[in-house]
Amino acid sequence: VKACCFSHDGLKLATASLDKMVRVWDLASGKTLAEFEHIGKVFDVTFSADSTKLLSASAFATCTLWDVTGAKVPAIDNVPLKEFKTGSGTCFSCAFVNDDQTVCMASEHGTVYFWGVDNNEKSQLELIAHDEIIYK
């Protein structure tokens, strides 16, 4: 497991792993509530403010937006709501900003990217923040 985060109501935990999976767990029972499969390793995961969506950062320059409320086990039953792609490299970190209307993702190239959730457009703002990988 590379990352984990609690839902904002404290009832669920999401985990991201190098096995290409994100899993959502019920903390009361310890059971898996949902699985989301990626094509590459997953390095970060975060819940939206209302805990109905997940954002995950993974290999192949991708952050993926998932619907938690309708999700199931096994992962094959779950389709991404959206994918945000930087073009190259691995995304190691992701976050929701602006009341979940924008996603932020950090790449191995030291660049931070911003995307609009509703319009799926990459912001003109790209921060070339570091000369090395941004992990978190």
N, C-alpha and C positions, 0 to 999 in steps of 0.2 A: 504494500500500500504506500503510495507516494503522498497522498493528501486525504484529509477528511474535514468535514464541516457539519455543524449542527443546523437543523432547520430553526427558523426564528421562534417557533413555538416550543422548541426543545424536545419534540416527540420523535424526531427522525435524525439519522446520521447518514450522510453520503460519503462514500469512499471512492477514490480514484486509484487505479493500479496499473502496473506495467503489463498486466495480463490483458490489456485493451478494454477493460470493463470499468464502468461506474455502477455502483450498487447503492440502493437506498434501503436502510435498515429501520425497522421499528424498534425503538429502544426498550419498550416495555416487554416485548416478547423475544427479541433477538432474531426475528425472522426477516428474511429479505422481502421487501415490498416491491422492488422494481430493479431491473437491470437494463443498462444501456451499453451497447457494444460499439467500439470505434475500430477503425482500420489500423490504428497504431497505438502505441503506448499512451497512457493518460497520466498527466502530471499534476493536474489541479482540478478542483470542483468547488462550486459555490451555489448556494440557494439564492433565489430572488427574494425580495423583501417580504412577499406574501407566502413564500415557500412553495409556490405552485410550479415553479420552473427551476431547472438546474442549468448551469453553464459549466462546460468542461473544456479544459485545454489539453491538446494532444499533439502527437507527432504529425507530420505532413502539413504543417502551417495551418492548423484548424482549431477553432473553438466551436463547440456545438451547443445549441440551445435545445433543451428537452422539456417535455410536459410531464411533470411528476404526478399530477392528479389522475390521469388516465393510464399511467404506465403499469406494466405487468412484468411477470417472470414467465417465460424466458425473454431474453433481450431481443430475439428475432421479431417479437410482436411490437416493438417500439421503434418508431420512425422519428428522426430529428425534426424539430419545428423549423430550425434554420441552421446553416453552417456559415461561419465567417472564416475566410481564408486570407492569409497574408501574402501568399505566393510562394514562399520557400521557407525552409527551416522548421523548427519545432516551436510550438507555443508552450511555455512552461507555466504561465500564470494567467488567470482571468478574474474579472470582477464585473459586477453590475454597478452602474453609476446613474445619476439623474433619475431617480425613481424607477429604475429598471428600464429606462428608455434607451440607454446606451450601454454597450459592453466595451470593456477594455481588455486588451490581451497583450502580453509581453512575450517577445520572441528571443530565440537564441542569438539573433543578430544585434541585440542590445536596443531594439526599437519597441516602442509602445504604440499600439494601434487602437483607434476608437471606431466603433461601428454603431449606426442607428439600428435599433431592434425592429422598428416598424417599417422603415424604408430600405433596410438591408444595404445602406450605403456607407462606404468607408469615409470617415471624416477626413478633411484636408489636413487636420492636425495629426502628425506623426512625430513622436518624440524620439529622436536618436539620442537616447539617454546615456548609453554606456558603450564602451569598446568591447565589452564581454557580455556573456549570457546573463539575462535577467531571470532569476529563478522564482522569485516571489515578490 
